[in-house]
Amino acid sequence: MSPIAINLVYIVAAALFIIGLKMLGRPESAPRGNQLSALGMALAVVVTLFSREILTFEWIVGGVALGTIVGAVAARRVEMTAMPELVAIFNGSGGAASLLVGWSAVQGSAVDGVATMSIFALATVSASIIIGGLTTTGSLIAWGKLSGRMTSAPVILPGQAFINIFLVGTAVTGTVLFVLDPQLTGIPFLLILGTAFLLGITSVNPIGGADMPVVIALLNSYSGLAASAAGFAIGNLLLIVAGALVGASGLILTDIMCRAMNRSLGNVLFSGFGSASAGTAIEGEARPVNAEDAFLMLEAANSVVFVPGYGMAVAQAQHVVRELGEALEKNGAEVKFAIHPVAGRMPGHMNVLLAEANVSYDQLIDMEDANQMLGRTDVAVVIGANDVVNPAAREDEASPIYGMPIINVDHARTVIVMKRSLGAGFSGVQNRLFFGENTRMLLGDAKASTSALLGEFKD
């Protein structure tokens, strides 16, 4: 096919990406949006195979087959609780792919070990390698923290800020020297490669687990920027457009996450969340309750707000929670599900779980709407959520989560917290809610506790 025909199909594919991205904004249209985006990518892959630059299909067919198998297995077998670390791995894979595309482009133009590309192309190659390498190793660190294979606490080296500044300066210096003297075996090119990988480690390692939703969104943006830079390097229209879409949407999502946590992006990147003191000591004692007593509270309630968190995902309790909500509605109660923007370990985690359990979209409310109605709510039921309902974010200036917007469940007349223990949240901060006078702790596995409550209603 001619380059013009290929670029026309690329434009169609890019349009499908944009339409699909727009449709992802509404739960009812999100599945169709995902399908349209997948169709756009399929078109892009197929039409690329008709390019005059494609000399052999063997490696391409093998790569497509391998990617299809990995994607299908991951989509079907990976639990929702492991989805955040899977997304981190996919971000890293995108970054590595962009790095390899840029590297391949500059290798393909080399004559006697010296690249013959234009200054602009060399600069974009360097950008794709730096951002791609940073995304690759940074995503691996994020995966390790989210999966529990590494400590989720911030790991801050002495002189951490100076180390990062030095690495950034080295990467910029290496890029300038490489553009001026583009030898592929020279020190400047090796500096670019080495500092790219090191920057990913030193940038993400100092960030605590509670900030991982922000980091995932930011790494997603990085992978898009790397792809766009690689597109400029090889003159591929689709890579430029698709990478720009991913980069821009990732930055917007990062901004949303930062606002939800009342933190600036600089604060996330250059300070360790959770590295401060654990806050003021908590006085008082928790008030445990059994399923029978919790049932009596719920049976008498006219309004109930469920607040799900990562504990619900771990227990896979979303289906039985939906059944309990239906039982409460049959009993005459108004039932809502309040979703905090950073509940779980990735943006939209709770929305996906509840949608999987067929919870009506009309019952889902955001943090602002929930806080307006909790003051007149009879019972708030917290299922595995912790930091996003911790009153210390409002009350304790010494707490590292102070200023973070939360769902004010403690304003409800009664709060029932389903949790395995009184342990601290992912940020390492003890939850004041557990010791509130209107809080009752229903300790144990969230699914088992919810099933026990549902059994009481059925009886």
C-alpha positions, 0 to 999 in steps of 0.5 A: 500500500502507498504511504498515503493509503496507510496514513488514511487508515491510521487516521481512521484508527486514531478516530476510533481511539478518540471515540472509544476514549470518550465512551469510556467516560460513562459506565454503560458505554465503556464496554463498547468504547473498549471494543472500538479502541481494540478495533482501531488497534487491530486496523493499525496493526493490519495496515502496518503489515502492508507497509513497504518497510515490512520485509518479513512477517515471521517475527511480526506474526510470532509477536502478535501470537505471543501478545494475544496469548499473554493478553487473553490469559491475563484478562481471564485469569488475573483477579481484580485484586491483582489488576493494579500491578498488572496495569503497572506491568503493561505500562512498563511493557509499553515503555520498553516497546517505545525504547526498542522502537527508538533504538531500532530506528537509530540503529537502522539509520547507522552507517559504520556505527554512526546514526545518519538521522536529522537532529530532530529525529535524534532528539526524539529517539533520545526522548523515547529511550529516556522516557521509555527506560524510565517507564520500564524500571519505574513500572517494575518498582510499582509492580513490586510495591503493589504486589507485596514483593517489595516494601510499600513504604518509601525507600529514600536514599541519602541525598535522594533529590540530588541523585535524581537531579544528577541523573536528569542532568546526565540524561540531558547532557548525554542527549546533547552530546549524542545529537552532536556526535551520534555514535551508537557505541559512544559514551553519550548513547550509553549514558542515555540508556543507563540513566534512563533505567536508573531514573525509573528506580530512583523516581518511584522507589521513594514513593510510598504505597498510598501514592501508587494510584497517582504513580500508575496514572503518571507512568501510564502518561509516560508510556504514551509520551514515549510512544509519541516520541518514538512515532516522531523518530520513525515518522509514524502518524499513528504512534504520534497520535495514539501516544499523545492521547495516552500521554494527555489522558494520563496527565489528566488522570494524574491531576484528578488523583492528586486533587483527590488526595489534596497533593501536588504532583511535585509533592508526590514525586519529591517527598515520601508519603507515609515517611512522616510521623504516624500522627497524634496518638489515638485514645479510646477503644474499639467497640466490636459487634457481631453479625446479629447485632449489626443486622439489628442496626441495619434492619432498623435503618431507613438509609444505608451507604456502603463504602467499599475499599481494597478489603472488599476486593481482596475478599471478593465480596462484591457480589454478596454486598450487592445481594445485601443491598438488595435485601436492605432495599426490600426492607424499605431502606435507601441504599447507595454506594459511595466511591472515593476516587482513590479507593483500591489501588488504581483509579476506578477499581471499586467502580469496576468491581461493583459493575462486575457484580451488577450493582446499578449505576444509579446507586453509585455516588461520588465523594462530594455527593456522599458527604452531603448525605452522610449527615442524615444517613442512618448507617454507613457500612465500610467494607475494607476501606481504610485511609479514605475514611480516616478522620485524621485527614480532617483533624490531625495536622501531624498526620501524613494524610492530613488534608486528603479529602475523605468520605465522612462516614463518621458523620452518619448516625452509626458506622459499621466497619467490616475489616479483618483487624484494627491494622493501619491502612496502606499509608501506614496510618492508624485509623481514628474511625475505628475508635469513634463512639458511633463506630462498631467493628465487625471484624473478620473476612468481609465476604464472610461477615456480609454473608452472615448479615445477608443470612440474618435478613433471609432468616 
